[in-house]
Amino acid sequence: MGGKRLIAALLCLVCLSGCTGRSAAPALPCRVVLEEGEGFTCDGYARTVERGGSVEFHLVCEDGYEIVDVDCEGAVLRPGRDGTVKLTVPDVRYSTALSLTVKKSRVSLYYSPNDGSGDAPARHIIAPSHLRWNTAGPIFSREGYTLTGWNTAPDGSGAAVELGGRIQGEDGLTLYAQWSPWSDPELFQWREGPDGAVITAYLGSEHTAAVPARLGGLPVRTIAAGAFAAAPCQSAVLPDTLYALEPGAFAGCPLQEVWLFDSIRTVAGAFDGCGSLRTLHLNAAEPPVYSGTYFDTFSDKLDRLLSLKDRRKIVLFSGSSTRFGFDCPAIDAAFPGYEVVNMGVYAYTNAMPQMELILSCMGPGDVLVHCPEFDASKRQFCTTSDLDAAFFNMVESSYDALARLDLRGYTNVFPALEDYLRAKAGMAAKSYDLSPADFDEDGAPVDKPSYNEYGDYTVHRPNARTEAPIYGLPVQYAVSAFPKERFIAPLNEMYRRFMDQGVMVYFAYSPRNAQAVSPDSTPEARAELDAYLRRELCVPVITPLEDSLWSGVYLYGTDNHLSTEGAQINTQRFIPQLRGQMARDGLVESDG
């Protein structure tokens, strides 16, 4: 979140009381001192109060800063109507020092039209709510050109990013528009449709076909079936005026790269038969709708992973059971030579593309701990190459992540994209400035960040009052549920991709309510499954299956989300298990 912790000096003042003979001396007043720091001023940094009383500080944030936390239990920060912030410390019992966490609330990005006009860059003020910052959408237009993205260098030789994608930045960064000139309008056959031009054929032989946004003065809205079927182009740049790509529009075209805007409405089937299509650059023409939701945490977690690309790291991955299941600060403390990243978000979408993105940020000496959820085993064991709408939900605020995928390894890409866009069209627009850490799992605003820097969900989750399952959906823990060719082989294939890059991979069981298992998941069947996985997987299984079956008391709201206490217990079990395996692999010293 970019906050800066202002560490307070320890005050050794204590409220004292004593006795002289039979009479107790009156309690001394308590002194509360607010440590000075960058980004705010105060109407006096010290207060004296009788023991048990309350004190208030009236704070003024400097331009571009925001106070986000105070290191005092029970203290309350409330914004005032005049732009000030009131800090209240109730029931003061001891003399103490307070410190504030502040962050920069606004930074400036500059955008150059980069069109030879000599126009000065346009300033956009954003909230630095993420480690990497979202860029603007199509804020410039240029006759005869399509805006394809931004770059830190005018000639495109710097860092490139899609419109609305994320880039590592600093206050005052300038991004330069990148333009693709339209192909000659004479190369297109078209007809007039009900809301604009419909392209029926492309007659050119260019390496890159850049579809004009207008033909005959009409906006280009549709590319008809078969229009590019015989075209030899390897790249296609499509304008933001397009509403529809009909099925088969590019069928059989040897495309390798496509630029497309998320204002498109119909796209399923348009690229059937384009077996060489590797890269999709999806540009944002529409505002996000999933910002601040748990889907959006994937982009924030990927930001952290990218920032640690050259550091040794332990990456925990599966779905939400990982997001709820670990105390990563404790893991970080236990493995001082490693950074820790919790990449768990949502189990009911394909793990393959997530793992490919994770792999792109990992290398020799890194550790991946995969904790697949058995209620979503088809997706978690990489048994399918299909993408779905939920994956697009997760990369909505970081479309540049999509461009990192090699689409030749995936199916259902464009039907899933269309499903995502259809759902998005019916939802309320949001802002990239929103952070998932500002909301709880249900979307309600929170006073303190709901995610820590590692990616753990940190909102307090009380233990349940009953052991009963929440959903009544029993999960099968039996060998018959995991045929070798269908489940083990594809998962091993994915693991080997990590291992080929020098990453050490471990398998761990994810939490499950012990009563939310199928009748045939007997202790004997579970022992057989555990032995089977340890034998057939190409990576070590580092946790006992039986430890993953929990009393429902330690689960919160679902059958696999641990309570706060459950996550702490799980982590304390996990640390020696992970350390033991890493020691056997020569990555850390053994405790023994």
N, C-alpha and C positions, 0 to 999 in steps of 0.2 A: 504493500500500500504506500510505500515511499515515506512513511512516517519517521520522525527522528526522535528517539527517546532521550529526553533530557534527564540525565542521571542526577539525582539529588545527593548532596553530601549528607552523611549520616549525622543526625543531631543526637547528642547524648544527654539531652534534657529530659528528665522524667518527672512527672508529678509525684511529689513525695509527701508522705505524712509521717509523723513521728509522735513519740510520747515523752512527756516530761513529768515524772512522778505519775500521778493518777489522771492527768488531763491530756487529751489528745490535741496536738497542735492542728490548727486549721489547714486544710489542703491548699497547697500552693496553686496559683493559676497555671494554666497550660498555655504554651506558646506554639502556634501553628505558623510555619514559614513555608511560603511557596517559592520554589527555586526559580530564579530568573532564567529565561531562555529565548531562543530565536522564535520569531513569528507572532509574539503577543506582548502586550503590556498590561499592567495591573495598577489599580488604585491603591497601592501599598502592598508589600509582599509579606507582611507579618501581622498576625493578630494575636491578642491575648484574651483568653476566655476562662471563666470559672469551669472547673471540672464538671462535665456533663452538659455543658452548653454547646451552642452551635456557632459557627463562623461563616462569613460569606466573603468571597472575593469577586470583584467585578472586573472582567477581562475584556480587552479589546484586541481583536485579531488584526494583524497587519495585512495589508493588501496581498491577496494570493495565498493566505494561510488559513488553516482550519484546525481547531482543537478537537481531537478525537477521543482522548482518554485521560484519566487521572489515576495515579497509582495509590489510591487510598480506598479501601473497602467501605462502601456506604456513601461515598462522596457522590454528588449529583451535579451534572453539567446541564444547564438549561439556557437556550438562546433567549435573549431579550428582544423586545420589540424595536429597540433603538439600534440593533446590530451588535450589542454587547453580548457577552456570555457570563452567566452567573454561576459561580462554583460554590456549592454549599457543602460544608462538612458538619454533619450532625453528631451529637453526643460525643464530644471530644473528651477522652479520658487521659490522654498522655500528650506531652509535647511531642511534636513530630514535624517532619519535613515532607512536602508534597512535590511531585514533579508531574509535568504534563507531557503527553504525546501530541505533537503537532505534525501536520503534513501540509505540503503545498496543495492548495485547493484549486488553483488555476495555473495553467501554463499556456504559452503561445506556440502555435505551429504556423508556419508561413507556406503558402502555396503559390508557386509561380506558374502562370499560364504557359510559359516556355514555348510560345508560338511565334517568336520573332517580333512581337508588337512592342516590346520594351516596357510593357506594363509592370508596375511594381507588384511584388508578391502580396497576396491577400492574407491578412492575419485572421486566424481562427483561434479562439480561446477555448480550451478544453479542461475538464477535470482529470487529473492523472490518476484515474481509479484503478489502473492496471499497470503491471510492470512494463508491458509494451503498450503503446498508445494507438488507438484507432484513428485512421485517417479519414478524410472527408470523402463524400460521394462525388458525383459528377457536377462540381461547382463551376466548371468552365465548359464552354462550347466553342467549336471552331468549324466554320463552314468547310465541308469536304473532308473532315477527319472524325475519327472516333477516339475518345479518350479511353485508353486501355489500362491506365494505372498511374502510380507515382514512383518517383525514383529520387534518391538523394543526390544524384548528379544529373545535370541537364541532358547529357548525351546517353543516359541510360546505363552508364557503367558502374553506378553505385548500387546501393541496396534497393531492390524493387519490391513493391507491395501493391496488392489489389486495392481498388477503391473500397474504403470501409475496412480494409484489412489492418493488421497490427504491425507496428514497426518499433524497434528500439530507438528512443529519441531522447532529446534534451530540450530544455526550454529555448525557444528561438530557432529550432530546426527548420530548414527550408526544404520543401519537397517540390519536385518539378514534374509537371504534367508530361505524360508520354502519349504521343499521338500516332495513330495508324491512318494513312491516307486512304480514302475510299477507292475501290476499284472503279474503273471507267463504267459509267452507267450504261454505255452501249453494250457491255458484256452481259447484261441481264435482260431476260424477257419477263414481262410482268403484265398484270391486268389490274383493273381497279376493283377493289373489294368494298364491302359495306362501310369500313372504317379506315381505309387506306390502301396502299399498294400491296399486291400479292405477287411475290416472285415465283415464276413458274419454271425458269431455267437459267442456268449460268453457262455461258459460252466460253469463258476464259480458260487460260492454262497457267495462271500465275501460281507461284509457290504459296503465296498468302492471298486469300480472297477476303477483302474487307467490304462487307455489304454496306451500301450507302444507307443513311438514315432516311433519305427521301428520294423518290423517283417520280419525275413528272410533277413535282411540287407536292406530292402526297407522302405522308409518313409511311415507311415500310412497316407493315404490321405482321405479315405472314410469309413464311417460306413454304411453298407447297410440296407435297410428296413428290420425290424423285427429282427435285430441282437441281440438286448437286450430285445426283447418283453417278454421273459419268465424269465428274470434275476431277482433275489430277491434283488439286490443291492439298497441301499438307497442314496448312494452318487456316483457320477461319476466324475473322473478327466480326462479331455480330453487334448491331447497334442497340441502344437502349429503347428505341421505338418499337422493337419487336414484341408482339404479344404471343405469337404461335409459331412453333416449328411442327409441321405436320409429320405424322409417322412416315419414316422412309425419306425424309427430306434430304438427308446426307447418306443414305444407304449405300454401303460399299465404297464410299469415298475414302482415300488413303490418309485421312486426317491423323495428325499426331498431337495437335494443340488447338484449343478452342477458347476464345474470349466471349463471355456471355454475361448478361446483366440479370439480377434477381427480380427484375420487373417482368420477365417472361412469364407467361401463364401456362402454355402448353408446350411440353418438350419430350414427353415419354415416347420412345420409339423413333425419334428423329435421327438418332445415330446408330441404329441397328446395323450390324455388319461392318462397323468401323473398328475392326479388330486392332488397328495400330494406334487408336486414340489413347494417348498417355496422360495428357495434362489438361485439366479444366481450370481456367482462370475465371472465377465467379466474382463479378464486380457488384458492389452494393449500389443500387439505385433507390432502394426502399429502406426505411429505418428499421432497426432491429425490433423484435418482439419478445425475445427470450432473455434480454439483458436483466441481470439481477436474479435469475432463476438458477436452480441447481444445474440445469443443462449448461449454463454459461460458465460454470466452474471449470469445465474442461479447458477452455481457452486460457483461463488464469493459471491453471496447473501446467499447461503447456508452456506458458510464458516462463514460469519458474524453471521448468526443465531446460528450456532454451538458454536461460541465463546461467545455468550450471553445466552447459555442454562440455566444457573443458575441465570440470571438477569431478573427482570420484564421488559416486552417489549410490544410494540404495533407493530403488524405486519400487513402491508398492502399487500393485494394479489388480483391479477387478471392477466390480460395480459399486453400488452404494454401500455394501457391507464393509468395504475397505474405507470408504469415506467416513463411516460411523465407527469403525472398528479398532482404530489405533490412536495411541498417544505419541505422535511423532517427535515432540520435544524430548520425550524419554528415550526414544530410539536414537535420536541425534546425540544425546548425552552419552549413551552407551557405546557409540561408534564415532569417536571424535575425528577420525580420518575421513569420514564420509558425510556428504550432504544427504538429506532425506527428502523424498518427494512422494506425497500421497496422490496417486493418479486415479483413484477410484471415483467414478461419477455415477454411472447408470448401467446396470447389467443387461437390460433388455434391448440392447442394440449390439451389433456385431463388434466383437473384440478385435477382429483383424485390422481394420483401418486405424483403430486407436493404438494397437501395438506397433503398427508400421510407423506411425508418427513418433511414438516413444523411442523406437529403435533408431530413428534418424538423429536422436540426441544422445545416444549412448555409445560407449566404446570400451576398450580394454580396461579391466579393473573395476568396472561398474557391476552392480548386482541388481537383477530384476527378481522380485518375489511376486509370483502370480498366485492369486487366491481366488480361483474361479467359483462362482456361485452355482450350485448344482440345480437350482430351480430355473436357471437360464443356461443350462449346459450346452445347448446347441450353438448359442452365440458365443459363450465363454470359452468353449473348446475349439473355436475357429472352424466349425464344421461347414460353414456356408461362406460364399464370397459375395452374397447379396448385401448391398447397402440398403438402409431404410431411412425414413424421414427423421428419426430421432438422431441419427448421426449428423444430419444437416443442422438440426437444432443445436447440437453441441459445438459446431464450428461457425455458427452464424456470426458471432462477433470476431471471428478470426478466419475469414475466407481464405487467407493466405495459407492456412493449414491444409485446405483442400488441394491447393496447387502442389503440395509436397507429396501427394499420393500418386503412385503409378496406377492409373485406372485400368490398365491391361489385366491386372490381377483381380478385378471386381466385376460384378454383374448387378443388374437392376439399378445402375447409377442414376439414370435420367428419370425413370418412373419414381424413384425415391425422391429425387429433387422436385419433381412436380407435386408429389404428395406434400412435401414440406412447404412449397410455395402456396399451395392451395390452403393449407391450414393457416399459414402466416397471413394470408390476405384477409382472414376473418378476425384477426386479433388486433389489440390496441398497440399502436406504435409506442416505442420506448426510446431510450437514449443509451448510447454506448457508455455514457458517464456512470450509469448504474453499476454497482458491484454486487455480486452475490453475497459478499460479506456484510452487506447492509441489511440483509433480510434473513429470516429463518427459513426452514425447509418448506413451510407453507406460504411463503411470500409476505409474511408480516414484518414490518420494520423492527430492527433490534437496536438497543442502546450501545452494545458492544459488538465488535465484529463476530460474525457467526462462523468464520473460517480463519484459521491461523495461517501463517506464512507457508506452512508445509502442505496445506490442503486438507487438514482434518476439519470435520464439522464439530464446532466447539460449544454450541449452545447446550446448556445443562439438560440432561435427559434423565429423569428420575427412573428408578427401578419400577417394574410393573407390580401390581398387587396380586397377579395370578400367573400361573405357569401355562395357562391355556393358549393354544395357537391363535393368531390374529385372523388369518385368512382361511384356514381349513384346507390348504392346498398341500397335500403330503408329497414330499420329494423322495425319489427312489435312490437309495444307497445300496446298489447291487450291481454285480458285474454285468448282468444282462442289459442294464441301462446304458452301458458304455462299450458298444462293440468296437473292436480294435481298429478296423479299417475306417469306420465312420467317425470315431471320436479321438482315439489315441494317435492315429497316424497324422491327421492334420495339425493337432496340437504340437506333436513332436517336430513337424516341419517348421512351424512358427518358432519354436524354441531354438531349433538349429540355426535359424537366421540370426538370432541374438548371439548364440555361441560362436558363430562364424566371425562375428565382430569382436570377439574377446569378452563378451558379457557373460557373467556367471548367472545362471538361471536356477531358481528354486521354486518348487511347488508347495503351497500351503493350503490347508483347508479353510474355507470361509465359515463364519458362524451360522448356526441354524438352531431354531427351537427344537429341542430333543423330541417334542411331541408332534412336530410338523414333518414327520417322515412317514413313508408308506408302510403298510402292514408287513410287507415282505422284507423290509430293511431291518432284519433281526440282528442281534449282536454278531451272530455267525456270518450273516451276509455282509455286514459292514467290515468284519475282519478280512473276509475274502476279497472285498473290493479294495481295501487298503493294500493288501499284499499284491493284488493285481496291478494297481497303479504304481506301486514302488518297483515292480518288476518291468512293466511295459513302458513307462515314461522314460525319456532319455535324460531327465534331470532328477536331482534328489528331491524326495518328499520330506520336508523338514519338520512337519508338525503331526501329531497323532490325530487320526480321524475322530476318535472318541472325545478329545478335548474340544472339538468344534461343535459338538452338540450341547447346547446350553439349556439351563433352566430358563423358562420363560420370564422369570423374575428379572433377568438381566437383559431383556430385550425391550425395545422401545418402539411402539407403534406398528412394527412389522415383525415378521418371524426371522429376520436376519440383520436388523439394525440394533447394535448393542447400546445399552444405556451408558451413561458416563462412567459409572462404576465398572460395568462390564468391559468397556474399552480399556480401562486401566488394568483390570485383571488380565485381559487378553494380551496386552502389551508386555506385562511382567512375565507371562508365560513365554511369549514369543522371543523376547530378547535373548535368553540363554539358548533357545533352539537355533536362532539365526547365528549367534556367535559360535556355537559348536560346529555348525556346518561350515561357516566361513573359516574357522580355524583349521578344520580338516582340509580345506581347499587352499590353505596358506595365505589367506587374505588378512587375517588378524591373528593376534597372539591368543593362545588358549588360556582360559581362566584356570585350568587345572595344571 
